[in-house]
Amino acid sequence: MRPIMPAALALILVALAAGADAASCRGRLDALGTARVLALDPQGVRVGRKQFPHTLDLGPREVVLTFDDGPVAGSTALVLDALAAECVQATFFLIGRNAEANPGLARRIAVEGHTVAHHSMTHPPTLAHMPYARAVADIERGIAAVERAVYGQSGGAPRVPFFRFPGFGQSPALLGYLEAKGFAVFGADLWASDWIPMTPPQELSLALARLAAAGRGIVLLHDSKLQTARMLPAFLRELARRGFRVVHVVPKGAAH
């Protein structure tokens, strides 16, 4: 019998653990849960009304939870714990160097059924102000680093062709580059401004007020922020109490 290669074994473990996680949530009437899965064809997609004219096809009180800048020791684990407690799936836009530094956390994100997406290698203040070749190299290195950390190998088409620009620092040339590569580019519809220091109750109040005004949309948070990790359990409970439903976005054709 041929031995199973490490990368293939990692994929098998991810699939098995994700299935076990889904089974543990079955019948959990007390949990917020994931209401539905949205399978997105990424080609040419640019979503998030803070940056683009259109957003995802969401109904009233439907939200997509997204987290940037991880994985980070400490805070990312707390975010994952909070999501698991409520049987919720989210999308994580990982920084390549953070995935290299914390491969166990990067793998845990995938193992627990979340979407692993991309956010550059080094998170420069804005890719748009870098020379084009350097910006593309930072994007490509980040994708490869995340793929290696999560799946054990890189090369070829990434498993999830979703990208978010650090600081939304995009340019027409970089948008065209990602479109040619078959990537969906994510902006956001609202955020909690969690890059500003505040207490978890203050962040909770701000996030809920903005969500009430928007009614639906892509929510941007940062799993790199401890204040967000500490705020998240209350935020998820409030989503359930207020009748919001969580939508999990995956690439079209992905197993889920």
NORUR-V73904 format. One record per backbone hydrogen bond with DSSP energy under -1.0 kcal/mol. CO is the residue of the C=O (numbers start at 0). NH is the residue of the N-H. Records with the same first field share a line. If there is no record, write none. Layout:
CO->NH, NH
//
This chain:
4->8
5->9
6->10
7->11
8->12
9->13
10->14
11->15
12->16
13->17
14->18
15->19
16->20
17->21
18->22
19->23
24->27
26->28
27->30
35->247
37->249
39->251
41->44
44->184
46->186
47->50, 51
53->47
55->57
58->61
60->244
61->216
62->246
63->218
64->90
65->220
66->92
69->94
71->75
72->74
73->77
74->78
75->79
76->80
77->81
78->82
79->83
80->84
81->85
82->87
83->86
85->32
89->114
90->66
91->116
92->68
93->118
94->98
95->99
96->100
97->101
101->105
102->106
103->107
104->108
105->109
106->110
107->111
108->113
109->112
114->91
116->93
117->163
119->95
120->96
126->129
130->134
131->135
132->136
133->137
134->138
135->139
136->140
137->141
138->142
139->143
140->144
141->145
142->146
143->147
144->148
145->149
146->150
147->151
159->161
160->183
161->117
162->185
164->167
165->168
167->169
170->174
171->175
172->176
173->177
174->178
175->179
176->180
177->182
178->181
183->162
184->46
187->49
189->219
192->195
198->202
199->203
200->204
201->205
202->206
203->207
204->208
205->209
206->210
207->211
208->212
209->213
210->214
214->60
216->63
217->188, 189
218->65
219->191
220->67
221->224
224->228
225->229
226->230
227->231
230->234
231->235
232->236
233->237
234->238
235->239
236->240
237->241
238->243
239->242
244->62
245->34, 35
247->37
249->39
250->253
//
